[in-house]
Amino acid sequence: MPRTTQLRTYTVREGMLDEWVERWRSQIVPLRLELGFEIGGAWVDRERNQFVWLISYEGPETFAERNARYWASTAREKMDLDPDDYLVRTEDRVVEEVVTD
């Protein structure tokens, strides 16, 4: 399967940005990595109360199939983390890398 990369932009509830970042870093990232995803970076836009990150997958399944496996995993369920508690809006875009010479 070809590599798929998503640029994800999350608008976080007022006053919850730092808590979201910590839970993302300590809970979401390790499980994503364990399931074969790569994290290309993450950024905070405090002025807009947004969290932006890149996530990629290249493997035997499609990104959507592997993402479904993430959501269905018992490890994800045990997180007791409902994104709706933190996120007001999410935007996911598939992006392609532009190579500079």
matplotlib code that plots the C-alpha trace (Angstrom):
import matplotlib.pyplot as plt

x = [0.0, 1.2, 2.1, -0.8, -0.2, -2.9, -2.6, -4.9, -6.1, -8.0, -9.7, -9.6, -12.0, -11.0, -8.6, -8.0, -5.1, -2.3, -4.2, -5.1, -1.4, -0.3, -2.9, -2.1, 1.6, 1.3, -1.6, -2.4, 1.1, 2.4, -0.5, -0.3, 3.4, 2.7, 0.2, 2.7, 1.8, 4.4, 4.1, 5.6, 5.4, 2.9, 2.3, 0.2, -1.4, -2.3, -3.9, -6.5, -6.6, -5.6, -3.5, -2.0, -0.2, 1.0, 0.3, 1.3, 0.9, 2.5, 1.9, -0.2, -3.5, -4.9, -4.7, -8.5, -8.2, -5.3, -7.1, -10.2, -7.9, -6.7, -10.2, -11.3, -8.3, -8.8, -5.8, -7.7, -10.8, -8.8, -7.6, -11.0, -10.4, -13.3, -12.0, -15.4, -14.5, -11.6, -12.2, -14.7, -13.8, -11.5, -10.2, -8.3, -6.7, -4.7, -1.5, 1.4, 5.0, 6.7, 10.4, 12.8, 16.1]
y = [0.0, 3.5, 5.9, 8.1, 11.2, 13.2, 16.8, 17.0, 20.3, 20.2, 23.2, 22.5, 23.6, 26.8, 26.1, 22.5, 22.8, 21.8, 18.9, 17.6, 17.8, 15.8, 13.1, 13.0, 12.7, 10.1, 8.0, 8.4, 8.6, 5.4, 3.4, 4.9, 4.0, 0.5, 0.1, 1.2, 4.8, 7.5, 11.0, 13.6, 16.4, 18.3, 22.0, 24.2, 27.4, 29.1, 32.1, 29.9, 27.3, 24.6, 21.5, 20.5, 17.2, 15.0, 11.2, 8.7, 5.1, 2.8, -0.9, -3.9, -2.2, 1.2, 4.1, 3.8, 0.1, 0.6, 3.6, 1.5, -1.1, 1.7, 2.8, -0.8, -1.8, -2.7, -0.4, 2.6, 1.7, 1.5, 5.1, 6.4, 9.3, 10.7, 13.3, 15.1, 16.1, 18.1, 18.9, 21.4, 20.8, 18.4, 18.7, 15.9, 16.3, 13.9, 15.6, 14.7, 15.6, 18.0, 17.1, 20.0, 19.4]
z = [0.0, -0.7, 2.2, 3.4, 5.4, 7.1, 8.4, 11.4, 12.9, 16.1, 17.7, 21.4, 24.1, 25.9, 28.7, 27.8, 25.2, 27.5, 29.0, 25.5, 24.5, 27.5, 26.9, 23.2, 24.0, 26.8, 25.5, 21.9, 20.4, 22.0, 20.7, 17.2, 17.0, 18.3, 15.4, 12.8, 12.4, 12.2, 13.8, 11.6, 14.1, 16.3, 16.9, 19.1, 17.9, 21.1, 19.5, 17.8, 20.5, 18.0, 17.9, 14.5, 13.8, 11.0, 11.0, 8.4, 7.6, 5.1, 5.4, 4.3, 5.1, 4.0, 6.3, 7.0, 7.8, 10.2, 11.7, 12.3, 14.1, 16.3, 17.3, 17.9, 20.0, 23.7, 24.4, 22.9, 24.9, 28.1, 27.6, 28.8, 26.5, 24.6, 22.0, 22.3, 25.9, 24.5, 20.8, 19.4, 15.8, 13.8, 10.3, 8.6, 5.2, 3.2, 2.1, -0.2, 0.5, -1.9, -2.3, -2.6, -4.3]

ax = plt.figure().add_subplot(projection="3d")
ax.plot(x, y, z, "-o")
ax.set_aspect("equal")
plt.show()
